[in-house]
Amino acid sequence: MFTALVRPPTAALARCELTYLAREPIDADLALRQHASYVACLRDLGLRILTLPPEPDLPDAVFVEDAAIVVDEVAIITRPGAASRQPEVATVADALRPHRPLRFLTAPATLDGGDVLHIGRAFYVGVGGRTNGEGAAQLGEHLAPHGYEVHPIALDDCLHLKTACTYLGRNLLLANPTWVDAAQFVGCEILAVPPEEPYAANTLTLGDTTLLPANFPQTRALLEGRGFTVHTLDTSELQKAEAGVTCQSVLFESA
């Protein structure tokens, strides 16, 4: 069974870290309802939900993906690139400790889970923003004993690698080619998002269903035209915090 580790947002989300978007008012109650709908969708798709308590003093704590990389053999606890986010990892580590041996990134490494894209035995790591070269190197050191390879990836003008591209399965990578050179992903067929929907490349595929924000209708039509079952979610308030659908959960297989 797959487990989704999640944490609800709080009113502190209005003070989130921002890099590429201008700050807008965030409706905290709506953000909470949108997150609850996201969690309900994961549950309906058969995932077990493990919920962390809210962190009213940590604005970005809802984005748990950035705090850990989990594979079958181990969980790597990250060191987020924004200093304000580094306190988030302690409770994520505590939640994962019963499920995996833990390994920890250490200074001067920085790494956000949103910069890490897992395809088979390969991990592609976006370097240059919240994640630095030392973060990618330490991740590789922790994963290499288990037969995984880490490949640094260059990014342009976007927050995380998974802002620019996500893996759909079927050897398909959904990507915004203005933010990442898809030729860096050897062996993948590239499906480019429509230019009018630059943020639509962040999707989450679970089984036969691909989750996509509801405000990207052209990308939905593109995916459905390739035979994907698309489930849309209203994520408007979380998108104001530079969020996508991957960043709100850590997914791992559990007994």
Buried (B, 14 or more C-beta within 10 A) or exposed (E): EBBBBBBBBBBBBBBBBBEEEEEEEBBBEEBBEBBEEBBEBBEEBEBEEBEBEBBEEBBBBBBBBBBBBBBEEBBBBBBBBBEEBBEBBEBBBEBBEEBBEBBBBEEEBBBBBBBBBBBEEBBBBBBBBBBBBBBBBBBBBBBEEEEBEBBBBEBEBBBBBBBBBBBBEEEBBBBBBBBBBBEEBEEBEBBBBBEEBBBBBBBBBBEEBBBBBEBBBEBBEBBEEEEBEBBBBBBBBBBBBBBBBBBBBBBBEBE
